[in-house]
Amino acid sequence: MKIKYSLESINDLQRVVEFVEVKNPYAARRIAIDLQEGVDKLKQFYKIGLPVLKASDPEVIRDLYINNYTIRYLITDEIIYVLRVWHNKENEKIYNKSFKPTPKSSAV
């Protein structure tokens, strides 16, 4: 399966890494690597995340937990869309907006 990132998820990744980078550049790099490795695992094990029970279709919208971070993603027939990324201390309600894949989403 292919992975595509929504524009929001790219901004989320940049935001969480930059936040940590101010105090600890090494930790920021480690977080970026851990999150990327987690997303890469989805290519083979796309159902590794937990279903989002509040979603209209919990089987296709899932949360992958990597340390203190949540990666929300959408499973389609050929593509996994990374929707949002946030630290678990952040308010999840911000990230519950519906997602519609756009041509601006980037593939990995």
Beta strands, then each sheet from edge to edge (+ up, - down):
strand 1: 2-5
strand 2: 50-51
strand 3: 61-66
strand 4: 69-75
strand 5: 79-87
strand 6: 106-107
sheet 1: 2+ 3- 4+ 5- 1- 6+
end
